Amino acid sequence: MIRHPRHVRIGNRRRGGLWWRIPLVLVLWILLAAPIVVGVVAVITLRDYAAGLPATPNLEAWEAAAPRTSVIVAADGTLLAEQPFAVDTAHGHEVGHRIPVTYGDLPRRMIEAVLAAEDVRFFHHGGVDAQAVLRAAWDNYRAGRVVSGASTITQQVARNLLPKQIGYERSLRRKVREALLARKLDARYSKQRIFEVYVNHVFLGAGAYGVAAAARAYFDRPLAHLDLGQTALIAGLAQAPGRADPYKNPDAARARRDEVLERMARAGFVTRAEADAAMRQPIELSPPPLRYGTVAPWLTERARREIEESMPDDYARGGLAIETAAQPVLQAEAERLARAHVTKLGKGDDAGPPELAAIIWDHQTGYLQATVGGRSWGDSRFDRATQACRQPGSAFKPILYGAAIEKGVITAGTPLRDAPITEYDPDTGVYWKPRSGHRFRGAVLAQDALALSLNPPAVDVLDRVGAKPVAALARRLGITTKLADVRPMALGASCVIPLELAGAIGAIARGGRALPRTTVVRVRRGDRVLVDRASPLDPSLDPARRLDRVAATACDPGRQVLDPRTAFILTAMMRDVVLRGTGHSARTMDHPAAGKTGTTNDNTDAWFVGFTGRLVAAVWVGHDDPAHTLGPRDEGARAALPLWRALVETAEGDRAPRPLPGQPPPGMVQARVDRETGLLAAPGGSGLELWFAQGTEPTEQVGAAHDVPTNLGRVTREF
């Protein structure tokens, strides 16, 4: 029997035959688990990168807080100035202009140029352009360095929206956070809204933020008036505003412009012929002219300074519409009249034409309508209307007489001493001898003394009332400069600011109520009103706003700084200055006027300050250096009053005249007074009709028997 060999199985070989399964399982596990791991890691990383990003970015809040250009406009809407913003932002200290526009106001060519320059697929991706990312990665790989970017317009908006949250470093983390925020923006806002924000905020050089500001900065024109080449140049600046600055690097600017035009042609936005034609055009820049100071310069500067000082944060941030009371047509005519007037005065004078200050002020509304601070804003920006302090001379006398009437020490019919005065000044070693003309009248009624601008009677008034009540009234009327407590105060020896003196006389015109000094009428930021000082009497207000202002001012009729009866008496006295006194050359005006002339020693300063039923105006004429005087005949009535009259007639125009002194307040009586004694005039005799506060009028009649005074010393002191 043949035995066959037995097959022996070796256990190790059987088990060893499965060795290939282990790497297979490992490979399968890696293939299956790796995506999960990568996904988990990616999620964790994305969550880390996304930490701190807002869930719903708020474009409205960001745009509302963004700095922008402020404008100062006149009462008729004329642009007086555009003021740049100046703020500290996340990008550093920024100074520039931003003029927001809506998407609907953007020209089609500007939209296409920006798309070609920055993100041609903007309207087709979801905030991040994957195709652009792959293309940029390949370009950068081939070049061995970063030569191409892939940021979309939405990503650029995201970067500007939250620069601190996204980060400033050049890293994957920043790019991811930027992309995440861009996706959120794209999900929440329309493409048009995102595009609008971008073109309003992108920096384009020359201090211009946004395409509208750039159009002004480079070509001084609105967007709608740009040609194709200009549009492409502005769109191309977003990438490199410094390197392609057309003012500094015209060749680089042209190359970038042509690149944008080429891209527009490739994208089908323009034809090849249109692009080639635009490339052949030279770059002709037209920087905007300096508008500041070309219209109503002194009022513009006053308005700017007022807002800068009272609202510094809002002013720096910008975006304000500052509406002023300036009347451009009136202002231009005032400047023309003023230049012609002082040029005529300066003929033959070695010192040349004098300087001047002129103010036109609506005392009904409180609106400062025009001011002239000198012969020329271009030659000197020193505002003599608001910054110069000059002796007013007799133009100060209404305040003096007002204090004495208010205190009850005189009336308009009080006889005053018009006699020689001699007083030695030990500080100067000079005798002070005030006089008026070449004769003295002995005694003169207060009304006549003011009308004729007599100096000794004014000193008599000061002696009676004292300096402190005069200074106190001046303060209440708005005079802030220091008033010396000396007898020459009566004659205007202490300097005043023209605007303040005009305001004081304006308060008299308003029946003793303080005159508002309204240069800025309203300040807005968008639809939000920050300041509104409009008067309900402003004829330009629409009915709804007028009603609002009536309600807002109903409880504030104006601070009473002078008794209404005293103000009325002063108005009547100053009306006599015009009718028969030193201001008589204004008596033929169609609009009744009241006022006061003023002249200082040697005709150094000449003044006229006065008012109609609607306006108060002031004119000062003199040289900046008081060592130079005006001509020997250039007193207030000749050197200041003619210009004052011309300005007021221009401002009043053909409006209906208003009577002066107008309707008396309660508690007033009128009496005919004898001009020699101040007593009631005899029946049928001559006399002067004067106004008195009830109870202060004379009760005795001239010619009646009187007791002989026992205090003869008092009589001699007074007369």
Buried (B, 14 or more C-beta within 10 A) or exposed (E): EEEEEEEEEEEEEEEEEEEEEEEEEEEEEEEEEEEEEEEEEEEEEEEEBBEEBEEEBEBEEBBEEBBBBBBBBBBEEBEBBBBBBBBEEEEEEBEBBBBBBEBEEBBEBBBBBBBBBBBBBBEEBEBBBEEBBEEBEEBBEEEEEEEEBBBBBBBBBBBBBBBEBBBEEEEEEBBBBBBBBBBBBBEBBEBBBBBBBBBBBBBBBBBBBBBBBBBBBBBEBBBEEBEBBBBBBBBBBBBBBEEBBBEEBBEBBBEBBBBBBBBBBEEEBBEEEBBBBBBEEEBEBEEBEEEBBBBBBBBBBBBBBBBEEEBEEBBBBBBBBBBBBBBBEBBEBBBEBBBEBBEEBBEEBEEEBBBBBBBBBBBBBBBBBBBBBBBBBEEEBBBBBBBBBBBBBBBBBBBBBBBBBBBEBBBBBBBBBBBEBEEEEEEEEEEBEBBBEEEBBEBBBBBBBBBBBBBBBBBBBBBBBBBEBBBBBBEBBBBEEEBEEBBBBBBBBBBBBBBBBBBBBBBBBBBBBBBBBBBBBBBBBEEEEBBBBBBBBBEEBEEEBBEBBEEEBEEEEBEBBBBBBBBBBBBBBBBBBBBEBBBBBBBEBEBBBBBBBBBBEEBBBBBBBBBBBBBBBBBBBBBBEBEBBBBEEBBBBBBBBBBBBBBBBBBBEEEEBBEBBBEBBEEBEEBBBBBBBBBBBBEEEEBBEBBBBEEBBBEEBBBEEEEEEEEEEEEEEBE
